[in-house]
Amino acid sequence: MNHFNFLPEPQQIKEDIANNGYAIYHDVIDKRYIELLKSFWTDYFLHVNSNTKVARGTFLLGEKNFTSRTKNNFWHLYRDFDFLWNQATHKPTRDLNIALHKLRNLAQGFEKNKGLLYSEDNYSVYISTSHYPPNGGFLQPHIDDHKDVPLIHFMIPITFKGIDYDSGGLSIVDNSGKLIDVDEHVKHGSVLFFDGRNKHGIEPIQSKGNIGRIGTFAIPTFFLTQENLPILFRTLYGEYHRYRNTLLKYFNKS
C-alpha cells in the first residue's frame, strides 16, 4: 500500500507557512493508510493502562518506548513515545512520520535526513502519537521553539471532528492573529504543517462515543546523553507523586 497520493513541494510549504503560519494539504495520504493507523491506535488507546505521567520533557538517548497519561491544568492526554533506536510501536505510523519529516527538512532548507542520523549535537526526532480522550482531553494554547533551530511542525490527523468526536480540537493562531479551527478543515488524508511559534492548542474534546481525538507527528528535540541525569530526577519525580497519592489515600482512610 502506498503512503501518499502526492506530496506538496517543499518550497510551497515554506511559502504557505511564511504567508499564513500554517498550511493544510488535502488527499496527501492514501485514505486506506489512514484507516490502517486508525484501526491500530483506537484499539491501542482503548486498552492501554499507563501510570507514567510525563507527556513531554527531556529525553535520554537509548530510552525505551513508553506511553504516558497526563491530566493536569495544562493538558489531558495519552501520548505514545516511539524512539527510532527501538522497535517501532507501530511501524506504518513510524514510516509515515519519517517520510513527512524528510519533507519538512527540505521545506526548512535542511538536509533531507537531518534528525535521522547520529550527530554531535544529539538532534533527532521521536514519533509522538497522542490521544485526547472524549471526556475533555485538551492542551492549553502555547508556542514551541528549539534553541536556534526553526521549528515547523506537521500533524497527521487519525480521527476526525464530526465523525469520531463532536467538538473541540486543534486551533492555531494564524499570522494575522485569527484563531483557526484546524479540525473543522482537515479530512481523511490531510496533512497540516505550521510554525511552532504560532500559538496553538487543543480545545476540550467532547464526544458521545469512546474514541476522541488521535493524531501523530514527529517531534524534533535535542536528546541528552548518559553524562546528563535529568531522566533520573524525572523518574524519581514521577515515582514520588505515584506513591504520594497512595499514601494520602491510606492516611485519609485512617
Secondary structure, DSSP 8 states (H G I E B T S, - for coil): --SBS----HHHHHHHHHHHSEEEETT-B-HHHHHHHHHHHHHHHHH-------SS---BTT---EEEEEESSSEEEEEEEEETTS--SSHHHHHHHHHHHHHHHHHTT--TTTTTS--TT-EEEEEEEEEE-TBT-EEEEE---BTTB--EEEEEESS-BTTTBSEEEEEEE-TTS-EEEGGGT--TT-EEEEETTS-EEEEEEE-SSS--EEEEEEEEEE-B-TT--HHHHHHHHHHHHHHHHHHHHHHHH-
